[in-house]
Amino acid sequence: MKRTAERAADETSDDDYQYVSSHDLRRRFAQRLLVDRQMNPRVVMAVGGWDSFQAIEPYLNAPTAEVVNDAFEEAGLA
């Protein structure tokens, strides 16, 4: 992980890549699937190795008002 981050920092001239951790990647993995792709949380938990909803919850950002409104509109409840 560290070598890949250092290589990304060198190739992009962005030193912030040096501070990326496996924890950062795991959090983004959960956010991408649950929030961006609206994947079933149980599927994400199974492939990501989380044992409970409480374990996965810290990896998620609170939805914005726009995300909430869009979800209700897509469900035909707005």
PDB file of N, CA, C and O in Angstrom, chain B, residues numbered from 101:
ATOM      1  N   MET B 101       0.825  -1.168   0.000  1.00  0.00           N
ATOM      2  CA  MET B 101       0.000   0.000   0.000  1.00  0.00           C
ATOM      3  C   MET B 101       0.881   1.247   0.000  1.00  0.00           C
ATOM      4  O   MET B 101       0.667   2.177  -0.778  1.00  0.00           O
ATOM      5  N   LYS B 102       1.862   1.248   0.875  1.00  0.00           N
ATOM      6  CA  LYS B 102       2.728   2.425   0.990  1.00  0.00           C
ATOM      7  C   LYS B 102       3.489   2.697  -0.304  1.00  0.00           C
ATOM      8  O   LYS B 102       3.585   3.847  -0.735  1.00  0.00           O
ATOM      9  N   ARG B 103       4.034   1.645  -0.931  1.00  0.00           N
ATOM     10  CA  ARG B 103       4.770   1.828  -2.192  1.00  0.00           C
ATOM     11  C   ARG B 103       3.862   2.364  -3.296  1.00  0.00           C
ATOM     12  O   ARG B 103       4.267   3.230  -4.070  1.00  0.00           O
ATOM     13  N   THR B 104       2.653   1.856  -3.367  1.00  0.00           N
ATOM     14  CA  THR B 104       1.709   2.321  -4.386  1.00  0.00           C
ATOM     15  C   THR B 104       1.346   3.773  -4.153  1.00  0.00           C
ATOM     16  O   THR B 104       1.269   4.553  -5.102  1.00  0.00           O
ATOM     17  N   ALA B 105       1.122   4.141  -2.908  1.00  0.00           N
ATOM     18  CA  ALA B 105       0.799   5.536  -2.576  1.00  0.00           C
ATOM     19  C   ALA B 105       1.968   6.453  -2.923  1.00  0.00           C
ATOM     20  O   ALA B 105       1.765   7.540  -3.466  1.00  0.00           O
ATOM     21  N   GLU B 106       3.175   6.026  -2.617  1.00  0.00           N
ATOM     22  CA  GLU B 106       4.350   6.842  -2.943  1.00  0.00           C
ATOM     23  C   GLU B 106       4.519   6.991  -4.452  1.00  0.00           C
ATOM     24  O   GLU B 106       4.865   8.066  -4.943  1.00  0.00           O
ATOM     25  N   ARG B 107       4.272   5.908  -5.181  1.00  0.00           N
ATOM     26  CA  ARG B 107       4.368   5.971  -6.639  1.00  0.00           C
ATOM     27  C   ARG B 107       3.310   6.916  -7.215  1.00  0.00           C
ATOM     28  O   ARG B 107       3.595   7.687  -8.131  1.00  0.00           O
ATOM     29  N   ALA B 108       2.094   6.852  -6.679  1.00  0.00           N
ATOM     30  CA  ALA B 108       1.033   7.762  -7.138  1.00  0.00           C
ATOM     31  C   ALA B 108       1.403   9.206  -6.843  1.00  0.00           C
ATOM     32  O   ALA B 108       1.152  10.092  -7.661  1.00  0.00           O
ATOM     33  N   ALA B 109       1.991   9.448  -5.693  1.00  0.00           N
ATOM     34  CA  ALA B 109       2.425  10.807  -5.342  1.00  0.00           C
ATOM     35  C   ALA B 109       3.504  11.292  -6.306  1.00  0.00           C
ATOM     36  O   ALA B 109       3.478  12.441  -6.747  1.00  0.00           O
ATOM     37  N   ASP B 110       4.447  10.415  -6.629  1.00  0.00           N
ATOM     38  CA  ASP B 110       5.517  10.783  -7.569  1.00  0.00           C
ATOM     39  C   ASP B 110       4.972  11.051  -8.969  1.00  0.00           C
ATOM     40  O   ASP B 110       5.350  12.029  -9.614  1.00  0.00           O
ATOM     41  N   GLU B 111       4.090  10.183  -9.429  1.00  0.00           N
ATOM     42  CA  GLU B 111       3.575  10.295 -10.795  1.00  0.00           C
ATOM     43  C   GLU B 111       2.630  11.480 -10.983  1.00  0.00           C
ATOM     44  O   GLU B 111       2.525  12.027 -12.080  1.00  0.00           O
ATOM     45  N   THR B 112       1.947  11.871  -9.914  1.00  0.00           N
ATOM     46  CA  THR B 112       0.977  12.971 -10.032  1.00  0.00           C
ATOM     47  C   THR B 112       1.491  14.279  -9.448  1.00  0.00           C
ATOM     48  O   THR B 112       0.846  15.318  -9.584  1.00  0.00           O
ATOM     49  N   SER B 113       2.643  14.232  -8.805  1.00  0.00           N
ATOM     50  CA  SER B 113       3.180  15.403  -8.084  1.00  0.00           C
ATOM     51  C   SER B 113       2.216  15.887  -6.999  1.00  0.00           C
ATOM     52  O   SER B 113       2.163  17.075  -6.684  1.00  0.00           O
ATOM     53  N   ASP B 114       1.462  14.951  -6.439  1.00  0.00           N
ATOM     54  CA  ASP B 114       0.509  15.266  -5.372  1.00  0.00           C
ATOM     55  C   ASP B 114       0.920  14.485  -4.126  1.00  0.00           C
ATOM     56  O   ASP B 114       0.643  13.291  -4.010  1.00  0.00           O
ATOM     57  N   ASP B 115       1.578  15.169  -3.203  1.00  0.00           N
ATOM     58  CA  ASP B 115       2.087  14.512  -1.998  1.00  0.00           C
ATOM     59  C   ASP B 115       0.992  13.955  -1.098  1.00  0.00           C
ATOM     60  O   ASP B 115       1.275  13.123  -0.236  1.00  0.00           O
ATOM     61  N   ASP B 116      -0.244  14.391  -1.276  1.00  0.00           N
ATOM     62  CA  ASP B 116      -1.336  13.873  -0.447  1.00  0.00           C
ATOM     63  C   ASP B 116      -1.513  12.363  -0.601  1.00  0.00           C
ATOM     64  O   ASP B 116      -1.979  11.698   0.324  1.00  0.00           O
ATOM     65  N   TYR B 117      -1.145  11.816  -1.762  1.00  0.00           N
ATOM     66  CA  TYR B 117      -1.267  10.375  -1.960  1.00  0.00           C
ATOM     67  C   TYR B 117      -0.413   9.586  -0.968  1.00  0.00           C
ATOM     68  O   TYR B 117      -0.730   8.438  -0.658  1.00  0.00           O
ATOM     69  N   GLN B 118       0.648  10.179  -0.477  1.00  0.00           N
ATOM     70  CA  GLN B 118       1.514   9.486   0.474  1.00  0.00           C
ATOM     71  C   GLN B 118       0.801   9.197   1.793  1.00  0.00           C
ATOM     72  O   GLN B 118       1.231   8.337   2.562  1.00  0.00           O
ATOM     73  N   TYR B 119      -0.281   9.914   2.049  1.00  0.00           N
ATOM     74  CA  TYR B 119      -0.991   9.762   3.321  1.00  0.00           C
ATOM     75  C   TYR B 119      -2.230   8.890   3.209  1.00  0.00           C
ATOM     76  O   TYR B 119      -2.965   8.743   4.186  1.00  0.00           O
ATOM     77  N   VAL B 120      -2.481   8.308   2.043  1.00  0.00           N
ATOM     78  CA  VAL B 120      -3.628   7.428   1.862  1.00  0.00           C
ATOM     79  C   VAL B 120      -3.356   6.112   2.586  1.00  0.00           C
ATOM     80  O   VAL B 120      -2.276   5.534   2.468  1.00  0.00           O
ATOM     81  N   SER B 121      -4.344   5.657   3.326  1.00  0.00           N
ATOM     82  CA  SER B 121      -4.191   4.413   4.079  1.00  0.00           C
ATOM     83  C   SER B 121      -5.202   3.373   3.602  1.00  0.00           C
ATOM     84  O   SER B 121      -6.128   3.685   2.853  1.00  0.00           O
ATOM     85  N   SER B 122      -5.012   2.153   4.041  1.00  0.00           N
ATOM     86  CA  SER B 122      -5.981   1.110   3.713  1.00  0.00           C
ATOM     87  C   SER B 122      -7.337   1.445   4.332  1.00  0.00           C
ATOM     88  O   SER B 122      -8.378   1.094   3.776  1.00  0.00           O
ATOM     89  N   HIS B 123      -7.327   2.114   5.467  1.00  0.00           N
ATOM     90  CA  HIS B 123      -8.575   2.558   6.100  1.00  0.00           C
ATOM     91  C   HIS B 123      -9.308   3.545   5.186  1.00  0.00           C
ATOM     92  O   HIS B 123     -10.527   3.460   5.031  1.00  0.00           O
ATOM     93  N   ASP B 124      -8.568   4.477   4.583  1.00  0.00           N
ATOM     94  CA  ASP B 124      -9.171   5.429   3.644  1.00  0.00           C
ATOM     95  C   ASP B 124      -9.811   4.699   2.472  1.00  0.00           C
ATOM     96  O   ASP B 124     -10.919   5.039   2.057  1.00  0.00           O
ATOM     97  N   LEU B 125      -9.121   3.701   1.939  1.00  0.00           N
ATOM     98  CA  LEU B 125      -9.639   2.957   0.798  1.00  0.00           C
ATOM     99  C   LEU B 125     -10.877   2.151   1.175  1.00  0.00           C
ATOM    100  O   LEU B 125     -11.824   2.061   0.393  1.00  0.00           O
ATOM    101  N   ARG B 126     -10.870   1.574   2.353  1.00  0.00           N
ATOM    102  CA  ARG B 126     -12.028   0.793   2.810  1.00  0.00           C
ATOM    103  C   ARG B 126     -13.240   1.696   2.996  1.00  0.00           C
ATOM    104  O   ARG B 126     -14.356   1.333   2.623  1.00  0.00           O
ATOM    105  N   ARG B 127     -13.019   2.862   3.568  1.00  0.00           N
ATOM    106  CA  ARG B 127     -14.112   3.822   3.754  1.00  0.00           C
ATOM    107  C   ARG B 127     -14.690   4.245   2.402  1.00  0.00           C
ATOM    108  O   ARG B 127     -15.908   4.300   2.231  1.00  0.00           O
ATOM    109  N   ARG B 128     -13.811   4.541   1.449  1.00  0.00           N
ATOM    110  CA  ARG B 128     -14.280   4.962   0.120  1.00  0.00           C
ATOM    111  C   ARG B 128     -15.004   3.830  -0.590  1.00  0.00           C
ATOM    112  O   ARG B 128     -15.987   4.064  -1.292  1.00  0.00           O
ATOM    113  N   PHE B 129     -14.523   2.602  -0.412  1.00  0.00           N
ATOM    114  CA  PHE B 129     -15.187   1.430  -0.967  1.00  0.00           C
ATOM    115  C   PHE B 129     -16.634   1.359  -0.478  1.00  0.00           C
ATOM    116  O   PHE B 129     -17.554   1.185  -1.277  1.00  0.00           O
ATOM    117  N   ALA B 130     -16.830   1.494   0.824  1.00  0.00           N
ATOM    118  CA  ALA B 130     -18.177   1.446   1.395  1.00  0.00           C
ATOM    119  C   ALA B 130     -19.028   2.607   0.887  1.00  0.00           C
ATOM    120  O   ALA B 130     -20.179   2.408   0.499  1.00  0.00           O
ATOM    121  N   GLN B 131     -18.477   3.803   0.886  1.00  0.00           N
ATOM    122  CA  GLN B 131     -19.230   4.963   0.413  1.00  0.00           C
ATOM    123  C   GLN B 131     -19.640   4.804  -1.043  1.00  0.00           C
ATOM    124  O   GLN B 131     -20.781   5.082  -1.410  1.00  0.00           O
ATOM    125  N   ARG B 132     -18.719   4.364  -1.854  1.00  0.00           N
ATOM    126  CA  ARG B 132     -18.979   4.233  -3.295  1.00  0.00           C
ATOM    127  C   ARG B 132     -20.128   3.264  -3.560  1.00  0.00           C
ATOM    128  O   ARG B 132     -21.030   3.555  -4.345  1.00  0.00           O
ATOM    129  N   LEU B 133     -20.086   2.109  -2.896  1.00  0.00           N
ATOM    130  CA  LEU B 133     -21.120   1.112  -3.131  1.00  0.00           C
ATOM    131  C   LEU B 133     -22.447   1.476  -2.487  1.00  0.00           C
ATOM    132  O   LEU B 133     -23.497   1.365  -3.120  1.00  0.00           O
ATOM    133  N   LEU B 134     -22.409   1.908  -1.236  1.00  0.00           N
ATOM    134  CA  LEU B 134     -23.655   2.181  -0.521  1.00  0.00           C
ATOM    135  C   LEU B 134     -24.324   3.478  -0.941  1.00  0.00           C
ATOM    136  O   LEU B 134     -25.539   3.521  -1.130  1.00  0.00           O
ATOM    137  N   VAL B 135     -23.544   4.524  -1.087  1.00  0.00           N
ATOM    138  CA  VAL B 135     -24.109   5.843  -1.367  1.00  0.00           C
ATOM    139  C   VAL B 135     -24.210   6.097  -2.869  1.00  0.00           C
ATOM    140  O   VAL B 135     -25.280   6.425  -3.382  1.00  0.00           O
ATOM    141  N   ASP B 136     -23.091   5.943  -3.562  1.00  0.00           N
ATOM    142  CA  ASP B 136     -23.085   6.274  -4.989  1.00  0.00           C
ATOM    143  C   ASP B 136     -23.843   5.251  -5.833  1.00  0.00           C
ATOM    144  O   ASP B 136     -24.531   5.615  -6.787  1.00  0.00           O
ATOM    145  N   ARG B 137     -23.717   3.975  -5.481  1.00  0.00           N
ATOM    146  CA  ARG B 137     -24.332   2.908  -6.281  1.00  0.00           C
ATOM    147  C   ARG B 137     -25.604   2.339  -5.655  1.00  0.00           C
ATOM    148  O   ARG B 137     -26.288   1.515  -6.263  1.00  0.00           O
ATOM    149  N   GLN B 138     -25.918   2.782  -4.435  1.00  0.00           N
ATOM    150  CA  GLN B 138     -27.109   2.348  -3.705  1.00  0.00           C
ATOM    151  C   GLN B 138     -27.214   0.820  -3.626  1.00  0.00           C
ATOM    152  O   GLN B 138     -28.287   0.244  -3.806  1.00  0.00           O
ATOM    153  N   MET B 139     -26.089   0.191  -3.356  1.00  0.00           N
ATOM    154  CA  MET B 139     -26.042  -1.263  -3.253  1.00  0.00           C
ATOM    155  C   MET B 139     -26.613  -1.702  -1.907  1.00  0.00           C
ATOM    156  O   MET B 139     -26.531  -0.980  -0.913  1.00  0.00           O
ATOM    157  N   ASN B 140     -27.183  -2.881  -1.899  1.00  0.00           N
ATOM    158  CA  ASN B 140     -27.734  -3.463  -0.684  1.00  0.00           C
ATOM    159  C   ASN B 140     -26.646  -3.520   0.391  1.00  0.00           C
ATOM    160  O   ASN B 140     -25.577  -4.080   0.151  1.00  0.00           O
ATOM    161  N   PRO B 141     -26.904  -2.945   1.579  1.00  0.00           N
ATOM    162  CA  PRO B 141     -25.887  -2.936   2.639  1.00  0.00           C
ATOM    163  C   PRO B 141     -25.398  -4.323   3.040  1.00  0.00           C
ATOM    164  O   PRO B 141     -24.232  -4.483   3.401  1.00  0.00           O
ATOM    165  N   ARG B 142     -26.261  -5.315   2.983  1.00  0.00           N
ATOM    166  CA  ARG B 142     -25.832  -6.673   3.357  1.00  0.00           C
ATOM    167  C   ARG B 142     -24.799  -7.224   2.365  1.00  0.00           C
ATOM    168  O   ARG B 142     -23.902  -7.972   2.754  1.00  0.00           O
ATOM    169  N   VAL B 143     -24.922  -6.864   1.119  1.00  0.00           N
ATOM    170  CA  VAL B 143     -23.944  -7.295   0.114  1.00  0.00           C
ATOM    171  C   VAL B 143     -22.599  -6.620   0.396  1.00  0.00           C
ATOM    172  O   VAL B 143     -21.554  -7.270   0.371  1.00  0.00           O
ATOM    173  N   VAL B 144     -22.633  -5.323   0.663  1.00  0.00           N
ATOM    174  CA  VAL B 144     -21.403  -4.581   0.950  1.00  0.00           C
ATOM    175  C   VAL B 144     -20.741  -5.135   2.207  1.00  0.00           C
ATOM    176  O   VAL B 144     -19.520  -5.286   2.254  1.00  0.00           O
ATOM    177  N   MET B 145     -21.535  -5.434   3.214  1.00  0.00           N
ATOM    178  CA  MET B 145     -20.992  -6.003   4.444  1.00  0.00           C
ATOM    179  C   MET B 145     -20.319  -7.350   4.171  1.00  0.00           C
ATOM    180  O   MET B 145     -19.253  -7.637   4.716  1.00  0.00           O
ATOM    181  N   ALA B 146     -20.942  -8.170   3.329  1.00  0.00           N
ATOM    182  CA  ALA B 146     -20.400  -9.495   3.043  1.00  0.00           C
ATOM    183  C   ALA B 146     -19.068  -9.402   2.310  1.00  0.00           C
ATOM    184  O   ALA B 146     -18.125 -10.111   2.663  1.00  0.00           O
ATOM    185  N   VAL B 147     -18.970  -8.552   1.306  1.00  0.00           N
ATOM    186  CA  VAL B 147     -17.728  -8.485   0.535  1.00  0.00           C
ATOM    187  C   VAL B 147     -16.660  -7.648   1.231  1.00  0.00           C
ATOM    188  O   VAL B 147     -15.469  -7.835   0.984  1.00  0.00           O
ATOM    189  N   GLY B 148     -17.078  -6.719   2.107  1.00  0.00           N
ATOM    190  CA  GLY B 148     -16.118  -5.867   2.797  1.00  0.00           C
ATOM    191  C   GLY B 148     -15.672  -6.388   4.146  1.00  0.00           C
ATOM    192  O   GLY B 148     -14.756  -5.839   4.759  1.00  0.00           O
ATOM    193  N   GLY B 149     -16.321  -7.456   4.613  1.00  0.00           N
ATOM    194  CA  GLY B 149     -15.914  -8.069   5.870  1.00  0.00           C
ATOM    195  C   GLY B 149     -16.479  -7.421   7.121  1.00  0.00           C
ATOM    196  O   GLY B 149     -15.959  -7.647   8.213  1.00  0.00           O
ATOM    197  N   TRP B 150     -17.529  -6.622   6.990  1.00  0.00           N
ATOM    198  CA  TRP B 150     -18.156  -6.029   8.167  1.00  0.00           C
ATOM    199  C   TRP B 150     -19.170  -7.012   8.734  1.00  0.00           C
ATOM    200  O   TRP B 150     -19.894  -7.671   7.988  1.00  0.00           O
ATOM    201  N   ASP B 151     -19.216  -7.108  10.071  1.00  0.00           N
ATOM    202  CA  ASP B 151     -20.097  -8.069  10.734  1.00  0.00           C
ATOM    203  C   ASP B 151     -21.448  -7.490  11.129  1.00  0.00           C
ATOM    204  O   ASP B 151     -22.385  -8.239  11.404  1.00  0.00           O
ATOM    205  N   SER B 152     -21.560  -6.169  11.159  1.00  0.00           N
ATOM    206  CA  SER B 152     -22.812  -5.560  11.607  1.00  0.00           C
ATOM    207  C   SER B 152     -22.987  -4.189  10.967  1.00  0.00           C
ATOM    208  O   SER B 152     -22.045  -3.604  10.434  1.00  0.00           O
ATOM    209  N   PHE B 153     -24.204  -3.701  11.035  1.00  0.00           N
ATOM    210  CA  PHE B 153     -24.463  -2.356  10.523  1.00  0.00           C
ATOM    211  C   PHE B 153     -23.703  -1.317  11.349  1.00  0.00           C
ATOM    212  O   PHE B 153     -23.261  -0.301  10.812  1.00  0.00           O
ATOM    213  N   GLN B 154     -23.553  -1.562  12.626  1.00  0.00           N
ATOM    214  CA  GLN B 154     -22.807  -0.641  13.479  1.00  0.00           C
ATOM    215  C   GLN B 154     -21.349  -0.559  13.047  1.00  0.00           C
ATOM    216  O   GLN B 154     -20.721   0.493  13.177  1.00  0.00           O
ATOM    217  N   ALA B 155     -20.812  -1.649  12.541  1.00  0.00           N
ATOM    218  CA  ALA B 155     -19.411  -1.665  12.108  1.00  0.00           C
ATOM    219  C   ALA B 155     -19.207  -0.885  10.814  1.00  0.00           C
ATOM    220  O   ALA B 155     -18.148  -0.291  10.610  1.00  0.00           O
ATOM    221  N   ILE B 156     -20.196  -0.882   9.954  1.00  0.00           N
ATOM    222  CA  ILE B 156     -20.047  -0.213   8.662  1.00  0.00           C
ATOM    223  C   ILE B 156     -20.461   1.255   8.730  1.00  0.00           C
ATOM    224  O   ILE B 156     -20.020   2.056   7.906  1.00  0.00           O
ATOM    225  N   GLU B 157     -21.281   1.611   9.673  1.00  0.00           N
ATOM    226  CA  GLU B 157     -21.822   2.973   9.762  1.00  0.00           C
ATOM    227  C   GLU B 157     -20.762   4.064   9.843  1.00  0.00           C
ATOM    228  O   GLU B 157     -20.937   5.104   9.208  1.00  0.00           O
ATOM    229  N   PRO B 158     -19.680   3.889  10.583  1.00  0.00           N
ATOM    230  CA  PRO B 158     -18.671   4.957  10.642  1.00  0.00           C
ATOM    231  C   PRO B 158     -18.005   5.277   9.312  1.00  0.00           C
ATOM    232  O   PRO B 158     -17.397   6.338   9.173  1.00  0.00           O
ATOM    233  N   TYR B 159     -18.103   4.396   8.344  1.00  0.00           N
ATOM    234  CA  TYR B 159     -17.480   4.615   7.046  1.00  0.00           C
ATOM    235  C   TYR B 159     -18.334   5.471   6.121  1.00  0.00           C
ATOM    236  O   TYR B 159     -17.907   5.812   5.018  1.00  0.00           O
ATOM    237  N   LEU B 160     -19.516   5.811   6.557  1.00  0.00           N
ATOM    238  CA  LEU B 160     -20.452   6.517   5.694  1.00  0.00           C
ATOM    239  C   LEU B 160     -20.612   7.971   6.087  1.00  0.00           C
ATOM    240  O   LEU B 160     -20.623   8.318   7.268  1.00  0.00           O
ATOM    241  N   ASN B 161     -20.733   8.799   5.093  1.00  0.00           N
ATOM    242  CA  ASN B 161     -21.071  10.197   5.332  1.00  0.00           C
ATOM    243  C   ASN B 161     -22.580  10.312   5.447  1.00  0.00           C
ATOM    244  O   ASN B 161     -23.312   9.527   4.845  1.00  0.00           O
ATOM    245  N   ALA B 162     -23.043  11.274   6.206  1.00  0.00           N
ATOM    246  CA  ALA B 162     -24.480  11.530   6.286  1.00  0.00           C
ATOM    247  C   ALA B 162     -24.954  12.003   4.913  1.00  0.00           C
ATOM    248  O   ALA B 162     -24.252  12.768   4.251  1.00  0.00           O
ATOM    249  N   PRO B 163     -26.131  11.562   4.480  1.00  0.00           N
ATOM    250  CA  PRO B 163     -26.615  12.002   3.174  1.00  0.00           C
ATOM    251  C   PRO B 163     -26.978  13.484   3.203  1.00  0.00           C
ATOM    252  O   PRO B 163     -27.462  14.005   4.209  1.00  0.00           O
ATOM    253  N   THR B 164     -26.737  14.138   2.094  1.00  0.00           N
ATOM    254  CA  THR B 164     -27.119  15.543   1.975  1.00  0.00           C
ATOM    255  C   THR B 164     -28.624  15.622   1.769  1.00  0.00           C
ATOM    256  O   THR B 164     -29.276  14.622   1.470  1.00  0.00           O
ATOM    257  N   ALA B 165     -29.162  16.814   1.932  1.00  0.00           N
ATOM    258  CA  ALA B 165     -30.597  17.014   1.702  1.00  0.00           C
ATOM    259  C   ALA B 165     -30.958  16.634   0.269  1.00  0.00           C
ATOM    260  O   ALA B 165     -32.028  16.077   0.022  1.00  0.00           O
ATOM    261  N   GLU B 166     -30.079  16.930  -0.659  1.00  0.00           N
ATOM    262  CA  GLU B 166     -30.321  16.592  -2.067  1.00  0.00           C
ATOM    263  C   GLU B 166     -30.410  15.078  -2.266  1.00  0.00           C
ATOM    264  O   GLU B 166     -31.275  14.598  -2.999  1.00  0.00           O
ATOM    265  N   VAL B 167     -29.523  14.330  -1.617  1.00  0.00           N
ATOM    266  CA  VAL B 167     -29.541  12.878  -1.726  1.00  0.00           C
ATOM    267  C   VAL B 167     -30.836  12.318  -1.150  1.00  0.00           C
ATOM    268  O   VAL B 167     -31.439  11.414  -1.727  1.00  0.00           O
ATOM    269  N   VAL B 168     -31.257  12.857  -0.014  1.00  0.00           N
ATOM    270  CA  VAL B 168     -32.510  12.411   0.611  1.00  0.00           C
ATOM    271  C   VAL B 168     -33.685  12.702  -0.302  1.00  0.00           C
ATOM    272  O   VAL B 168     -34.531  11.835  -0.519  1.00  0.00           O
ATOM    273  N   ASN B 169     -33.748  13.916  -0.839  1.00  0.00           N
ATOM    274  CA  ASN B 169     -34.849  14.294  -1.726  1.00  0.00           C
ATOM    275  C   ASN B 169     -34.873  13.429  -2.983  1.00  0.00           C
ATOM    276  O   ASN B 169     -35.935  12.982  -3.414  1.00  0.00           O
ATOM    277  N   ASP B 170     -33.707  13.196  -3.565  1.00  0.00           N
ATOM    278  CA  ASP B 170     -33.621  12.365  -4.765  1.00  0.00           C
ATOM    279  C   ASP B 170     -34.115  10.948  -4.480  1.00  0.00           C
ATOM    280  O   ASP B 170     -34.816  10.360  -5.303  1.00  0.00           O
ATOM    281  N   ALA B 171     -33.759  10.402  -3.331  1.00  0.00           N
ATOM    282  CA  ALA B 171     -34.179   9.041  -2.979  1.00  0.00           C
ATOM    283  C   ALA B 171     -35.697   8.955  -2.867  1.00  0.00           C
ATOM    284  O   ALA B 171     -36.305   7.989  -3.328  1.00  0.00           O
ATOM    285  N   PHE B 172     -36.306   9.966  -2.254  1.00  0.00           N
ATOM    286  CA  PHE B 172     -37.767   9.957  -2.122  1.00  0.00           C
ATOM    287  C   PHE B 172     -38.431  10.139  -3.486  1.00  0.00           C
ATOM    288  O   PHE B 172     -39.465   9.527  -3.755  1.00  0.00           O
ATOM    289  N   GLU B 173     -37.857  10.963  -4.335  1.00  0.00           N
ATOM    290  CA  GLU B 173     -38.399  11.154  -5.681  1.00  0.00           C
ATOM    291  C   GLU B 173     -38.303   9.878  -6.501  1.00  0.00           C
ATOM    292  O   GLU B 173     -39.256   9.511  -7.187  1.00  0.00           O
ATOM    293  N   GLU B 174     -37.165   9.199  -6.438  1.00  0.00           N
ATOM    294  CA  GLU B 174     -36.982   7.957  -7.176  1.00  0.00           C
ATOM    295  C   GLU B 174     -37.923   6.865  -6.692  1.00  0.00           C
ATOM    296  O   GLU B 174     -38.319   5.992  -7.465  1.00  0.00           O
ATOM    297  N   ALA B 175     -38.279   6.914  -5.417  1.00  0.00           N
ATOM    298  CA  ALA B 175     -39.204   5.918  -4.859  1.00  0.00           C
ATOM    299  C   ALA B 175     -40.655   6.314  -5.100  1.00  0.00           C
ATOM    300  O   ALA B 175     -41.571   5.577  -4.736  1.00  0.00           O
ATOM    301  N   GLY B 176     -40.867   7.485  -5.718  1.00  0.00           N
ATOM    302  CA  GLY B 176     -42.230   7.949  -5.982  1.00  0.00           C
ATOM    303  C   GLY B 176     -42.947   8.438  -4.737  1.00  0.00           C
ATOM    304  O   GLY B 176     -44.175   8.397  -4.667  1.00  0.00           O
ATOM    305  N   LEU B 177     -42.191   8.898  -3.762  1.00  0.00           N
ATOM    306  CA  LEU B 177     -42.771   9.328  -2.489  1.00  0.00           C
ATOM    307  C   LEU B 177     -42.654  10.825  -2.254  1.00  0.00           C
ATOM    308  O   LEU B 177     -42.958  11.303  -1.162  1.00  0.00           O
ATOM    309  N   ALA B 178     -42.220  11.567  -3.257  1.00  0.00           N
ATOM    310  CA  ALA B 178     -42.043  13.018  -3.069  1.00  0.00           C
ATOM    311  C   ALA B 178     -43.250  13.783  -3.581  1.00  0.00           C
ATOM    312  O   ALA B 178     -43.280  15.012  -3.506  1.00  0.00           O
TER     313      ALA B 178
END
